[in-house]
Amino acid sequence: MTEIHTERLVLRHWREPDLAPWADLNADPEVLRFLGPPLAPERSTTAARRWQEVLDRRGYGFWAVEVRDTGEFVGVTGLDRMDEGMPFSGVEVGWRLARSAWGHGYAAEAARAALAYGFDSVGLPEILAVVAVPNLRSRALAHRLGMTTDPAEDFDHPRVADERLRRHVIYRLRADDRPAT
C-alpha cells in the first residue's frame, strides 16, 4: 500500500471514516466554486471508491490527504490519467481540500509530493494540471509548483456546461524541468 509522507501530511488510501468529511467537502459550494455544482453524498462515495480501486490497480491515483499530527482528513490530492475525449492526453495532478484546510500550504505540500511520486516512482516524463480560467488560487499554485502554460493550449472543456467555467488552462511540468527541492 503506497503512502506518501510529507512534513505535515500523509497521502494515503481511502478509509471508511473519510467518506463523511469527503461528502461534506463536496457539498460545500465554495469548495466546488470552480469545479461545478455540489455533489450528493452518494456521488462523493462513488468517486472515493473508484479512486481507491485505481490506487489498488495502478499504484497511483487520488489519495486521501490527512494531517499527520491530528489524523484529520482534509481532502484529496493525486495523479490521474486524462479522460478520453479531451483535446490532449497525459497524467494530471489535482487537489481538492476542505475550506478549513485552506491557507495552510497543504495543497502545495501535497501536490509537490504527488509530483515527486509521479516523476520518481512512476517514471512519468511530464505531468499536467488542468484549471478553469477563473480559478486564480489553483492557477497560482500550479505556477508555484514550477508548471508553465502556453496560452495557445487553453481550451473549452467538453464536459463543462457552465459558460463561466468552460475555458481551461493546461499547465505542464516536465521531469527534467522541475524545480530543485
TIVO-2410 file (N, C-alpha, C; in nm, 3 decimals):
# residues 181
REC num residu      c1      c2      c3 atome chaine
REC   1      M   0.085  -0.118   0.000     N      A
REC   1      M   0.000   0.000   0.000    CA      A
REC   1      M   0.089   0.124   0.000     C      A
REC   2      T   0.072   0.206  -0.100     N      A
REC   2      T   0.153   0.326  -0.114    CA      A
REC   2      T   0.099   0.437  -0.025     C      A
REC   3      E   0.183   0.483   0.064     N      A
REC   3      E   0.155   0.603   0.143    CA      A
REC   3      E   0.270   0.699   0.120     C      A
REC   4      I   0.237   0.824   0.109     N      A
REC   4      I   0.338   0.927   0.092    CA      A
REC   4      I   0.333   1.018   0.213     C      A
REC   5      H   0.447   1.031   0.279     N      A
REC   5      H   0.455   1.115   0.398    CA      A
REC   5      H   0.532   1.242   0.364     C      A
REC   6      T   0.476   1.355   0.403     N      A
REC   6      T   0.546   1.482   0.391    CA      A
REC   6      T   0.569   1.534   0.533     C      A
REC   7      E   0.620   1.653   0.543     N      A
REC   7      E   0.646   1.709   0.676    CA      A
REC   7      E   0.520   1.712   0.761     C      A
REC   8      R   0.406   1.749   0.701     N      A
REC   8      R   0.283   1.768   0.779    CA      A
REC   8      R   0.167   1.679   0.737     C      A
REC   9      L   0.180   1.608   0.626     N      A
REC   9      L   0.067   1.537   0.567    CA      A
REC   9      L   0.099   1.391   0.539     C      A
REC  10      V  -0.008   1.313   0.523     N      A
REC  10      V   0.001   1.177   0.471    CA      A
REC  10      V  -0.097   1.166   0.355     C      A
REC  11      L  -0.046   1.124   0.240     N      A
REC  11      L  -0.130   1.091   0.125    CA      A
REC  11      L  -0.144   0.940   0.131     C      A
REC  12      R  -0.267   0.892   0.145     N      A
REC  12      R  -0.287   0.751   0.174    CA      A
REC  12      R  -0.411   0.697   0.105     C      A
REC  13      H  -0.430   0.566   0.120     N      A
REC  13      H  -0.550   0.502   0.068    CA      A
REC  13      H  -0.672   0.551   0.146     C      A
REC  14      W  -0.786   0.535   0.083     N      A
REC  14      W  -0.913   0.578   0.142    CA      A
REC  14      W  -0.958   0.483   0.251     C      A
REC  15      R  -1.024   0.540   0.353     N      A
REC  15      R  -1.081   0.462   0.463    CA      A
REC  15      R  -1.229   0.498   0.476     C      A
REC  16      E  -1.304   0.409   0.533     N      A
REC  16      E  -1.448   0.432   0.551    CA      A
REC  16      E  -1.476   0.563   0.626     C      A
REC  17      P  -1.401   0.598   0.733     N      A
REC  17      P  -1.429   0.724   0.804    CA      A
REC  17      P  -1.404   0.850   0.719     C      A
REC  18      D  -1.336   0.836   0.604     N      A
REC  18      D  -1.313   0.952   0.516    CA      A
REC  18      D  -1.439   0.993   0.442     C      A
REC  19      L  -1.533   0.901   0.426     N      A
REC  19      L  -1.646   0.925   0.336    CA      A
REC  19      L  -1.736   1.039   0.381     C      A
REC  20      A  -1.763   1.051   0.510     N      A
REC  20      A  -1.850   1.160   0.557    CA      A
REC  20      A  -1.784   1.297   0.538     C      A
REC  21      P  -1.659   1.318   0.582     N      A
REC  21      P  -1.599   1.450   0.558    CA      A
REC  21      P  -1.577   1.477   0.409     C      A
REC  22      W  -1.554   1.373   0.329     N      A
REC  22      W  -1.541   1.390   0.184    CA      A
REC  22      W  -1.674   1.438   0.127     C      A
REC  23      A  -1.785   1.380   0.172     N      A
REC  23      A  -1.917   1.423   0.125    CA      A
REC  23      A  -1.943   1.568   0.168     C      A
REC  24      D  -1.906   1.603   0.291     N      A
REC  24      D  -1.923   1.741   0.337    CA      A
REC  24      D  -1.844   1.838   0.250     C      A
REC  25      L  -1.720   1.803   0.220     N      A
REC  25      L  -1.634   1.886   0.136    CA      A
REC  25      L  -1.700   1.907  -0.001     C      A
REC  26      N  -1.755   1.801  -0.059     N      A
REC  26      N  -1.816   1.808  -0.192    CA      A
REC  26      N  -1.955   1.870  -0.192     C      A
REC  27      A  -2.011   1.895  -0.074     N      A
REC  27      A  -2.139   1.964  -0.063    CA      A
REC  27      A  -2.118   2.115  -0.041     C      A
REC  28      D  -1.996   2.157  -0.024     N      A
REC  28      D  -1.964   2.297   0.004    CA      A
REC  28      D  -1.953   2.374  -0.128     C      A
REC  29      P  -2.047   2.464  -0.154     N      A
REC  29      P  -2.045   2.538  -0.281    CA      A
REC  29      P  -1.916   2.619  -0.302     C      A
REC  30      E  -1.857   2.666  -0.194     N      A
REC  30      E  -1.733   2.744  -0.207    CA      A
REC  30      E  -1.617   2.656  -0.251     C      A
REC  31      V  -1.608   2.534  -0.198     N      A
REC  31      V  -1.502   2.440  -0.240    CA      A
REC  31      V  -1.519   2.407  -0.388     C      A
REC  32      L  -1.643   2.391  -0.432     N      A
REC  32      L  -1.669   2.349  -0.571    CA      A
REC  32      L  -1.695   2.468  -0.664     C      A
REC  33      R  -1.668   2.586  -0.617     N      A
REC  33      R  -1.696   2.709  -0.693    CA      A
REC  33      R  -1.648   2.703  -0.837     C      A
REC  34      F  -1.531   2.644  -0.861     N      A
REC  34      F  -1.474   2.638  -0.996    CA      A
REC  34      F  -1.479   2.498  -1.055     C      A
REC  35      L  -1.546   2.407  -0.985     N      A
REC  35      L  -1.548   2.267  -1.029    CA      A
REC  35      L  -1.687   2.219  -1.072     C      A
REC  36      G  -1.790   2.295  -1.038     N      A
REC  36      G  -1.924   2.255  -1.074    CA      A
REC  36      G  -2.015   2.254  -0.953     C      A
REC  37      P  -2.136   2.202  -0.970     N      A
REC  37      P  -2.233   2.205  -0.860    CA      A
REC  37      P  -2.195   2.108  -0.748     C      A
REC  38      P  -2.244   2.135  -0.627     N      A
REC  38      P  -2.220   2.044  -0.515    CA      A
REC  38      P  -2.267   1.902  -0.550     C      A
REC  39      L  -2.201   1.804  -0.489     N      A
REC  39      L  -2.231   1.664  -0.515    CA      A
REC  39      L  -2.315   1.605  -0.403     C      A
REC  40      A  -2.404   1.515  -0.441     N      A
REC  40      A  -2.479   1.438  -0.343    CA      A
REC  40      A  -2.382   1.342  -0.273     C      A
REC  41      P  -2.410   1.306  -0.148     N      A
REC  41      P  -2.320   1.216  -0.075    CA      A
REC  41      P  -2.289   1.086  -0.151     C      A
REC  42      E  -2.389   1.030  -0.218     N      A
REC  42      E  -2.367   0.903  -0.291    CA      A
REC  42      E  -2.262   0.921  -0.401     C      A
REC  43      R  -2.264   1.036  -0.469     N      A
REC  43      R  -2.166   1.060  -0.576    CA      A
REC  43      R  -2.027   1.076  -0.517     C      A
REC  44      S  -2.015   1.138  -0.401     N      A
REC  44      S  -1.885   1.152  -0.335    CA      A
REC  44      S  -1.831   1.014  -0.298     C      A
REC  45      T  -1.916   0.931  -0.242     N      A
REC  45      T  -1.875   0.796  -0.203    CA      A
REC  45      T  -1.832   0.715  -0.324     C      A
REC  46      T  -1.907   0.725  -0.432     N      A
REC  46      T  -1.873   0.654  -0.556    CA      A
REC  46      T  -1.736   0.698  -0.606     C      A
REC  47      A  -1.709   0.828  -0.604     N      A
REC  47      A  -1.579   0.879  -0.650    CA      A
REC  47      A  -1.466   0.825  -0.562     C      A
REC  48      A  -1.484   0.830  -0.430     N      A
REC  48      A  -1.379   0.782  -0.339    CA      A
REC  48      A  -1.352   0.633  -0.363     C      A
REC  49      R  -1.455   0.555  -0.379     N      A
REC  49      R  -1.436   0.411  -0.400    CA      A
REC  49      R  -1.371   0.384  -0.536     C      A
REC  50      R  -1.407   0.459  -0.636     N      A
REC  50      R  -1.345   0.444  -0.768    CA      A
REC  50      R  -1.197   0.480  -0.760     C      A
REC  51      W  -1.165   0.589  -0.690     N      A
REC  51      W  -1.025   0.628  -0.677    CA      A
REC  51      W  -0.946   0.524  -0.600     C      A
REC  52      Q  -1.007   0.462  -0.499     N      A
REC  52      Q  -0.938   0.357  -0.426    CA      A
REC  52      Q  -0.910   0.238  -0.517     C      A
REC  53      E  -1.003   0.202  -0.602     N      A
REC  53      E  -0.982   0.093  -0.697    CA      A
REC  53      E  -0.866   0.124  -0.790     C      A
REC  54      V  -0.857   0.249  -0.835     N      A
REC  54      V  -0.746   0.289  -0.923    CA      A
REC  54      V  -0.614   0.281  -0.847     C      A
REC  55      L  -0.611   0.328  -0.723     N      A
REC  55      L  -0.489   0.318  -0.641    CA      A
REC  55      L  -0.446   0.172  -0.627     C      A
REC  56      D  -0.541   0.084  -0.600     N      A
REC  56      D  -0.510  -0.058  -0.584    CA      A
REC  56      D  -0.454  -0.118  -0.713     C      A
REC  57      R  -0.512  -0.079  -0.825     N      A
REC  57      R  -0.474  -0.136  -0.954    CA      A
REC  57      R  -0.346  -0.075  -1.010     C      A
REC  58      R  -0.334   0.056  -1.003     N      A
REC  58      R  -0.227   0.127  -1.072    CA      A
REC  58      R  -0.111   0.165  -0.982     C      A
REC  59      G  -0.138   0.179  -0.852     N      A
REC  59      G  -0.033   0.221  -0.760    CA      A
REC  59      G  -0.023   0.371  -0.743     C      A
REC  60      Y  -0.098   0.445  -0.821     N      A
REC  60      Y  -0.110   0.589  -0.802    CA      A
REC  60      Y  -0.250   0.630  -0.844     C      A
REC  61      G  -0.292   0.745  -0.797     N      A
REC  61      G  -0.426   0.796  -0.825    CA      A
REC  61      G  -0.452   0.913  -0.733     C      A
REC  62      F  -0.577   0.927  -0.691     N      A
REC  62      F  -0.612   1.033  -0.597    CA      A
REC  62      F  -0.614   0.975  -0.457     C      A
REC  63      W  -0.517   1.019  -0.376     N      A
REC  63      W  -0.503   0.975  -0.239    CA      A
REC  63      W  -0.587   1.063  -0.146     C      A
REC  64      A  -0.635   1.004  -0.038     N      A
REC  64      A  -0.692   1.082   0.071    CA      A
REC  64      A  -0.575   1.155   0.139     C      A
REC  65      V  -0.600   1.277   0.183     N      A
REC  65      V  -0.496   1.356   0.249    CA      A
REC  65      V  -0.536   1.377   0.394     C      A
REC  66      E  -0.444   1.342   0.483     N      A
REC  66      E  -0.469   1.365   0.626    CA      A
REC  66      E  -0.354   1.444   0.685     C      A
REC  67      V  -0.386   1.519   0.789     N      A
REC  67      V  -0.285   1.595   0.864    CA      A
REC  67      V  -0.217   1.497   0.959     C      A
REC  68      R  -0.085   1.489   0.952     N      A
REC  68      R  -0.009   1.391   1.032    CA      A
REC  68      R  -0.033   1.404   1.181     C      A
REC  69      D  -0.029   1.527   1.232     N      A
REC  69      D  -0.038   1.547   1.377    CA      A
REC  69      D  -0.174   1.511   1.435     C      A
REC  70      T  -0.281   1.526   1.356     N      A
REC  70      T  -0.416   1.507   1.410    CA      A
REC  70      T  -0.488   1.387   1.350     C      A
REC  71      G  -0.443   1.339   1.233     N      A
REC  71      G  -0.514   1.232   1.163    CA      A
REC  71      G  -0.638   1.280   1.092     C      A
REC  72      E  -0.660   1.412   1.089     N      A
REC  72      E  -0.780   1.469   1.026    CA      A
REC  72      E  -0.774   1.454   0.874     C      A
REC  73      F  -0.881   1.403   0.815     N      A
REC  73      F  -0.896   1.401   0.670    CA      A
REC  73      F  -0.925   1.543   0.624     C      A
REC  74      V  -0.846   1.594   0.526     N      A
REC  74      V  -0.866   1.731   0.480    CA      A
REC  74      V  -0.892   1.742   0.330     C      A
REC  75      G  -0.889   1.629   0.257     N      A
REC  75      G  -0.918   1.639   0.115    CA      A
REC  75      G  -0.850   1.532   0.035     C      A
REC  76      V  -0.820   1.567  -0.089     N      A
REC  76      V  -0.766   1.472  -0.185    CA      A
REC  76      V  -0.660   1.541  -0.270     C      A
REC  77      T  -0.557   1.466  -0.303     N      A
REC  77      T  -0.454   1.511  -0.396    CA      A
REC  77      T  -0.403   1.387  -0.468     C      A
REC  78      G  -0.367   1.404  -0.594     N      A
REC  78      G  -0.313   1.288  -0.662    CA      A
REC  78      G  -0.291   1.307  -0.810     C      A
REC  79      L  -0.275   1.193  -0.873     N      A
REC  79      L  -0.242   1.185  -1.015    CA      A
REC  79      L  -0.344   1.096  -1.084     C      A
REC  80      D  -0.386   1.137  -1.203     N      A
REC  80      D  -0.480   1.054  -1.278    CA      A
REC  80      D  -0.458   1.078  -1.427     C      A
REC  81      R  -0.483   0.973  -1.504     N      A
REC  81      R  -0.476   0.986  -1.650    CA      A
REC  81      R  -0.593   1.072  -1.698     C      A
REC  82      M  -0.566   1.152  -1.797     N      A
REC  82      M  -0.671   1.236  -1.855    CA      A
REC  82      M  -0.776   1.146  -1.919     C      A
REC  83      D  -0.900   1.187  -1.906     N      A
REC  83      D  -1.011   1.113  -1.966    CA      A
REC  83      D  -1.004   1.118  -2.118     C      A
REC  84      E  -1.053   1.012  -2.179     N      A
REC  84      E  -1.066   1.014  -2.325    CA      A
REC  84      E  -1.165   1.123  -2.362     C      A
REC  85      G  -1.152   1.175  -2.480     N      A
REC  85      G  -1.240   1.282  -2.525    CA      A
REC  85      G  -1.185   1.420  -2.497     C      A
REC  86      M  -1.072   1.426  -2.426     N      A
REC  86      M  -1.009   1.556  -2.403    CA      A
REC  86      M  -0.921   1.588  -2.524     C      A
REC  87      P  -0.893   1.715  -2.549     N      A
REC  87      P  -0.813   1.751  -2.666    CA      A
REC  87      P  -0.662   1.729  -2.647     C      A
REC  88      F  -0.624   1.653  -2.544     N      A
REC  88      F  -0.484   1.623  -2.514    CA      A
REC  88      F  -0.483   1.498  -2.428     C      A
REC  89      S  -0.366   1.443  -2.404     N      A
REC  89      S  -0.355   1.326  -2.317    CA      A
REC  89      S  -0.243   1.350  -2.216     C      A
REC  90      G  -0.233   1.262  -2.120     N      A
REC  90      G  -0.128   1.273  -2.020    CA      A
REC  90      G  -0.181   1.237  -1.883     C      A
REC  91      V  -0.100   1.265  -1.782     N      A
REC  91      V  -0.137   1.243  -1.643    CA      A
REC  91      V  -0.145   1.378  -1.575     C      A
REC  92      E  -0.253   1.397  -1.501     N      A
REC  92      E  -0.281   1.524  -1.435    CA      A
REC  92      E  -0.257   1.513  -1.285     C      A
REC  93      V  -0.205   1.621  -1.226     N      A
REC  93      V  -0.203   1.634  -1.080    CA      A
REC  93      V  -0.324   1.720  -1.044     C      A
REC  94      G  -0.390   1.682  -0.935     N      A
REC  94      G  -0.507   1.759  -0.891    CA      A
REC  94      G  -0.516   1.763  -0.740     C      A
REC  95      W  -0.598   1.853  -0.690     N      A
REC  95      W  -0.614   1.870  -0.546    CA      A
REC  95      W  -0.753   1.926  -0.520     C      A
REC  96      R  -0.809   1.891  -0.406     N      A
REC  96      R  -0.935   1.947  -0.357    CA      A
REC  96      R  -0.933   1.932  -0.206     C      A
REC  97      L  -0.932   2.046  -0.137     N      A
REC  97      L  -0.923   2.044   0.008    CA      A
REC  97      L  -1.044   2.114   0.070     C      A
REC  98      A  -1.078   2.070   0.191     N      A
REC  98      A  -1.184   2.134   0.268    CA      A
REC  98      A  -1.144   2.278   0.298     C      A
REC  99      R  -1.243   2.363   0.308     N      A
REC  99      R  -1.215   2.504   0.336    CA      A
REC  99      R  -1.133   2.523   0.463     C      A
REC 100      S  -1.155   2.439   0.562     N      A
REC 100      S  -1.079   2.450   0.688    CA      A
REC 100      S  -0.930   2.426   0.667     C      A
REC 101      A  -0.894   2.365   0.555     N      A
REC 101      A  -0.753   2.335   0.526    CA      A
REC 101      A  -0.689   2.440   0.435     C      A
REC 102      W  -0.767   2.535   0.388     N      A
REC 102      W  -0.714   2.639   0.301    CA      A
REC 102      W  -0.623   2.733   0.381     C      A
REC 103      G  -0.522   2.785   0.313     N      A
REC 103      G  -0.436   2.885   0.372    CA      A
REC 103      G  -0.325   2.831   0.460     C      A
REC 104      H  -0.308   2.699   0.462     N      A
REC 104      H  -0.204   2.637   0.544    CA      A
REC 104      H  -0.088   2.584   0.460     C      A
REC 105      G  -0.097   2.596   0.328     N      A
REC 105      G   0.006   2.542   0.241    CA      A
REC 105      G  -0.007   2.393   0.215     C      A
REC 106      Y  -0.118   2.333   0.260     N      A
REC 106      Y  -0.136   2.189   0.242    CA      A
REC 106      Y  -0.147   2.148   0.095     C      A
REC 107      A  -0.218   2.227   0.016     N      A
REC 107      A  -0.234   2.191  -0.126    CA      A
REC 107      A  -0.099   2.186  -0.196     C      A
REC 108      A  -0.015   2.284  -0.172     N      A
REC 108      A   0.118   2.286  -0.234    CA      A
REC 108      A   0.203   2.170  -0.184     C      A
REC 109      E   0.199   2.145  -0.054     N      A
REC 109      E   0.279   2.037   0.003    CA      A
REC 109      E   0.236   1.902  -0.053     C      A
REC 110      A   0.105   1.879  -0.059     N      A
REC 110      A   0.054   1.752  -0.111    CA      A
REC 110      A   0.081   1.739  -0.262     C      A
REC 111      A   0.060   1.847  -0.336     N      A
REC 111      A   0.083   1.842  -0.480    CA      A
REC 111      A   0.231   1.817  -0.512     C      A
REC 112      R   0.321   1.880  -0.438     N      A
REC 112      R   0.465   1.854  -0.458    CA      A
REC 112      R   0.498   1.706  -0.434     C      A
REC 113      A   0.437   1.649  -0.331     N      A
REC 113      A   0.460   1.507  -0.302    CA      A
REC 113      A   0.405   1.419  -0.414     C      A
REC 114      A   0.288   1.452  -0.465     N      A
REC 114      A   0.230   1.374  -0.575    CA      A
REC 114      A   0.315   1.387  -0.701     C      A
REC 115      L   0.364   1.507  -0.730     N      A
REC 115      L   0.452   1.526  -0.846    CA      A
REC 115      L   0.580   1.444  -0.831     C      A
REC 116      A   0.641   1.450  -0.714     N      A
REC 116      A   0.765   1.374  -0.691    CA      A
REC 116      A   0.738   1.225  -0.710     C      A
REC 117      Y   0.628   1.175  -0.658     N      A
REC 117      Y   0.594   1.034  -0.675    CA      A
REC 117      Y   0.576   1.001  -0.823     C      A
REC 118      G   0.506   1.087  -0.894     N      A
REC 118      G   0.484   1.063  -1.036    CA      A
REC 118      G   0.613   1.059  -1.116     C      A
REC 119      F   0.703   1.149  -1.086     N      A
REC 119      F   0.830   1.152  -1.160    CA      A
REC 119      F   0.925   1.042  -1.112     C      A
REC 120      D   0.942   1.028  -0.982     N      A
REC 120      D   1.046   0.940  -0.927    CA      A
REC 120      D   1.004   0.793  -0.918     C      A
REC 121      S   0.880   0.767  -0.882     N      A
REC 121      S   0.835   0.628  -0.864    CA      A
REC 121      S   0.764   0.572  -0.986     C      A
REC 122      V   0.683   0.654  -1.051     N      A
REC 122      V   0.610   0.607  -1.169    CA      A
REC 122      V   0.692   0.624  -1.296     C      A
REC 123      G   0.783   0.724  -1.295     N      A
REC 123      G   0.866   0.749  -1.413    CA      A
REC 123      G   0.797   0.830  -1.521     C      A
REC 124      L   0.702   0.914  -1.482     N      A
REC 124      L   0.633   0.996  -1.580    CA      A
REC 124      L   0.727   1.102  -1.635     C      A
REC 125      P   0.725   1.125  -1.765     N      A
REC 125      P   0.811   1.229  -1.822    CA      A
REC 125      P   0.753   1.370  -1.806     C      A
REC 126      E   0.620   1.378  -1.788     N      A
REC 126      E   0.552   1.507  -1.778    CA      A
REC 126      E   0.424   1.488  -1.699     C      A
REC 127      I   0.387   1.592  -1.623     N      A
REC 127      I   0.260   1.592  -1.550    CA      A
REC 127      I   0.191   1.724  -1.579     C      A
REC 128      L   0.059   1.717  -1.595     N      A
REC 128      L  -0.024   1.832  -1.628    CA      A
REC 128      L  -0.107   1.876  -1.509     C      A
REC 129      A  -0.154   1.998  -1.513     N      A
REC 129      A  -0.261   2.045  -1.425    CA      A
REC 129      A  -0.359   2.116  -1.518     C      A
REC 130      V  -0.486   2.088  -1.502     N      A
REC 130      V  -0.590   2.147  -1.586    CA      A
REC 130      V  -0.681   2.227  -1.495     C      A
REC 131      V  -0.686   2.360  -1.518     N      A
REC 131      V  -0.751   2.451  -1.423    CA      A
REC 131      V  -0.843   2.546  -1.498     C      A
REC 132      A  -0.964   2.566  -1.444     N      A
REC 132      A  -1.057   2.663  -1.500    CA      A
REC 132      A  -0.995   2.803  -1.492     C      A
REC 133      V  -1.012   2.881  -1.598     N      A
REC 133      V  -0.950   3.014  -1.606    CA      A
REC 133      V  -0.979   3.100  -1.483     C      A
REC 134      P  -1.104   3.106  -1.431     N      A
REC 134      P  -1.126   3.195  -1.316    CA      A
REC 134      P  -1.072   3.143  -1.182     C      A
REC 135      N  -1.021   3.021  -1.177     N      A
REC 135      N  -0.971   2.964  -1.052    CA      A
REC 135      N  -0.828   3.013  -1.026     C      A
REC 136      L  -0.819   3.137  -0.981     N      A
REC 136      L  -0.689   3.202  -0.966    CA      A
REC 136      L  -0.601   3.138  -0.859     C      A
REC 137      R  -0.661   3.085  -0.753     N      A
REC 137      R  -0.581   3.021  -0.647    CA      A
REC 137      R  -0.512   2.895  -0.700     C      A
REC 138      S  -0.586   2.811  -0.772     N      A
REC 138      S  -0.524   2.690  -0.826    CA      A
REC 138      S  -0.425   2.724  -0.937     C      A
REC 139      R  -0.453   2.826  -1.014     N      A
REC 139      R  -0.358   2.867  -1.117    CA      A
REC 139      R  -0.228   2.916  -1.053     C      A
REC 140      A  -0.240   2.991  -0.945     N      A
REC 140      A  -0.121   3.039  -0.875    CA      A
REC 140      A  -0.043   2.922  -0.816     C      A
REC 141      L  -0.115   2.822  -0.765     N      A
REC 141      L  -0.047   2.705  -0.711    CA      A
REC 141      L   0.029   2.631  -0.821     C      A
REC 142      A  -0.034   2.611  -0.936     N      A
REC 142      A   0.035   2.544  -1.047    CA      A
REC 142      A   0.163   2.620  -1.083     C      A
REC 143      H   0.156   2.749  -1.084     N      A
REC 143      H   0.275   2.831  -1.113    CA      A
REC 143      H   0.381   2.812  -1.005     C      A
REC 144      R   0.341   2.813  -0.876     N      A
REC 144      R   0.437   2.792  -0.766    CA      A
REC 144      R   0.501   2.654  -0.773     C      A
REC 145      L   0.430   2.558  -0.830     N      A
REC 145      L   0.486   2.423  -0.845    CA      A
REC 145      L   0.588   2.415  -0.958     C      A
REC 146      G   0.606   2.526  -1.031     N      A
REC 146      G   0.702   2.528  -1.141    CA      A
REC 146      G   0.640   2.492  -1.274     C      A
REC 147      M   0.509   2.481  -1.278     N      A
REC 147      M   0.441   2.445  -1.402    CA      A
REC 147      M   0.428   2.567  -1.492     C      A
REC 148      T   0.431   2.543  -1.622     N      A
REC 148      T   0.420   2.651  -1.719    CA      A
REC 148      T   0.301   2.625  -1.811     C      A
REC 149      T   0.258   2.730  -1.876     N      A
REC 149      T   0.143   2.722  -1.965    CA      A
REC 149      T   0.172   2.793  -2.096     C      A
REC 150      D   0.107   2.748  -2.199     N      A
REC 150      D   0.112   2.812  -2.330    CA      A
REC 150      D  -0.031   2.852  -2.363     C      A
REC 151      P  -0.060   2.982  -2.369     N      A
REC 151      P  -0.198   3.026  -2.396    CA      A
REC 151      P  -0.259   2.963  -2.521     C      A
REC 152      A  -0.176   2.920  -2.615     N      A
REC 152      A  -0.229   2.855  -2.736    CA      A
REC 152      A  -0.295   2.721  -2.703     C      A
REC 153      E  -0.265   2.665  -2.585     N      A
REC 153      E  -0.324   2.537  -2.545    CA      A
REC 153      E  -0.452   2.551  -2.463     C      A
REC 154      D  -0.488   2.674  -2.423     N      A
REC 154      D  -0.612   2.693  -2.349    CA      A
REC 154      D  -0.726   2.634  -2.431     C      A
REC 155      F  -0.825   2.578  -2.363     N      A
REC 155      F  -0.932   2.509  -2.436    CA      A
REC 155      F  -1.064   2.519  -2.360     C      A
REC 156      D  -1.172   2.492  -2.433     N      A
REC 156      D  -1.304   2.482  -2.372    CA      A
REC 156      D  -1.326   2.337  -2.333     C      A
REC 157      H  -1.345   2.315  -2.202     N      A
REC 157      H  -1.361   2.179  -2.150    CA      A
REC 157      H  -1.491   2.119  -2.205     C      A
REC 158      P  -1.482   2.002  -2.269     N      A
REC 158      P  -1.600   1.946  -2.334    CA      A
REC 158      P  -1.710   1.899  -2.238     C      A
REC 159      R  -1.679   1.880  -2.110     N      A
REC 159      R  -1.781   1.833  -2.017    CA      A
REC 159      R  -1.827   1.940  -1.917     C      A
REC 160      V  -1.791   2.064  -1.942     N      A
REC 160      V  -1.831   2.172  -1.852    CA      A
REC 160      V  -1.939   2.254  -1.921     C      A
REC 161      A  -2.058   2.252  -1.863     N      A
REC 161      A  -2.172   2.322  -1.923    CA      A
REC 161      A  -2.174   2.470  -1.886     C      A
REC 162      D  -2.124   2.504  -1.767     N      A
REC 162      D  -2.127   2.642  -1.718    CA      A
REC 162      D  -2.030   2.727  -1.799     C      A
REC 163      E  -2.085   2.821  -1.872     N      A
REC 163      E  -2.004   2.909  -1.959    CA      A
REC 163      E  -1.891   2.978  -1.883     C      A
REC 164      R  -1.916   3.016  -1.757     N      A
REC 164      R  -1.814   3.086  -1.678    CA      A
REC 164      R  -1.693   2.998  -1.649     C      A
REC 165      L  -1.714   2.866  -1.647     N      A
REC 165      L  -1.607   2.773  -1.607    CA      A
REC 165      L  -1.554   2.689  -1.722     C      A
REC 166      R  -1.608   2.707  -1.841     N      A
REC 166      R  -1.572   2.620  -1.953    CA      A
REC 166      R  -1.427   2.635  -1.997     C      A
REC 167      R  -1.376   2.757  -2.002     N      A
REC 167      R  -1.239   2.779  -2.051    CA      A
REC 167      R  -1.139   2.731  -1.947     C      A
REC 168      H  -1.041   2.650  -1.991     N      A
REC 168      H  -0.940   2.592  -1.903    CA      A
REC 168      H  -0.799   2.619  -1.954     C      A
REC 169      V  -0.707   2.618  -1.861     N      A
REC 169      V  -0.565   2.636  -1.890    CA      A
REC 169      V  -0.495   2.503  -1.862     C      A
REC 170      I  -0.403   2.465  -1.949     N      A
REC 170      I  -0.322   2.345  -1.927    CA      A
REC 170      I  -0.185   2.391  -1.878     C      A
REC 171      Y  -0.149   2.345  -1.759     N      A
REC 171      Y  -0.015   2.368  -1.705    CA      A
REC 171      Y   0.064   2.241  -1.724     C      A
REC 172      R   0.193   2.254  -1.751     N      A
REC 172      R   0.280   2.139  -1.775    CA      A
REC 172      R   0.407   2.151  -1.693     C      A
REC 173      L   0.454   2.034  -1.648     N      A
REC 173      L   0.585   2.027  -1.584    CA      A
REC 173      L   0.652   1.900  -1.632     C      A
REC 174      R   0.765   1.916  -1.696     N      A
REC 174      R   0.844   1.801  -1.742    CA      A
REC 174      R   0.939   1.761  -1.628     C      A
REC 175      A   0.964   1.632  -1.620     N      A
REC 175      A   1.053   1.580  -1.515    CA      A
REC 175      A   1.187   1.651  -1.517     C      A
REC 176      D   1.239   1.677  -1.636     N      A
REC 176      D   1.369   1.743  -1.649    CA      A
REC 176      D   1.367   1.890  -1.608     C      A
REC 177      D   1.249   1.950  -1.601     N      A
REC 177      D   1.238   2.092  -1.573    CA      A
REC 177      D   1.188   2.125  -1.432     C      A
REC 178      R   1.166   2.023  -1.351     N      A
REC 178      R   1.107   2.051  -1.221    CA      A
REC 178      R   1.206   2.124  -1.131     C      A
REC 179      P   1.151   2.208  -1.046     N      A
REC 179      P   1.239   2.284  -0.957    CA      A
REC 179      P   1.311   2.194  -0.858     C      A
REC 180      A   1.429   2.234  -0.819     N      A
REC 180      A   1.503   2.160  -0.715    CA      A
REC 180      A   1.430   2.175  -0.583     C      A
REC 181      T   1.431   2.069  -0.504     N      A
REC 181      T   1.361   2.077  -0.374    CA      A
REC 181      T   1.460   2.090  -0.261     C      A
***
